[in-house]
């Protein structure tokens, strides 16, 4: 692949597919929520996730090479902790309405 135009076409297609799958996953998560409180929690947490991931990607492109790779460690740890927190929060919001406290 010596042609840089083909590389940029591939990058564009990969980005479009990634964003489309992310939007679909977010929509399906919100639509499958069982309670209104769970939907509110999922919407709020989805916004946090989209903003956080967008900031990470912007910093990856903006920072010079050695520093951009150093972002991966806190991002990976932070994303894992965020997912664990989000799953617990959505599970608790569903239990509140069903009376399972």
Secondary structure as GFF3:
##gff-version 3
##sequence-region A 1 101
A	DSSP	alpha_helix	4	31	.	.	.	ID=ss1
A	DSSP	alpha_helix	36	62	.	.	.	ID=ss2
A	DSSP	alpha_helix	65	98	.	.	.	ID=ss3
###
